[in-house]
């Protein structure tokens, strides 16, 4: 048995320069037309990354994509940019940076009390 030829001579090889298939909008991996999701990151074909990972953020220094739970960039350790509340009266907890509804008197995440003289300043 010849082990040097493990695939059909007609099957395309990576790097041959043929543009068949589609490119993932998340990780930019080239995928075959027969795949419905990316072979690397599993994002569905035709889906925009921003639709799926709405809370994730991009580093302003190195442009790396970070999970929403990260407080600094995994690559260059730049701090996560501040979050603007959706509504003007909502407030951001000074301890954990959680965004709270205006009616809350303590933070939903860390239960720290709302500061007495709170202002959004944005």
Buried (B, 14 or more C-beta within 10 A) or exposed (E): EEEEEEEEEEEEEEEEEEEEBBEBBBBEBBBEEEBEBBEEBEBEBEBEBEEEBEEBBEBEEEEEBBEEEEEEBEEEEBEBEEBEBEEEEBBBBEEEBBBBEEEBEEBEEEEBEBEEEBEEEE
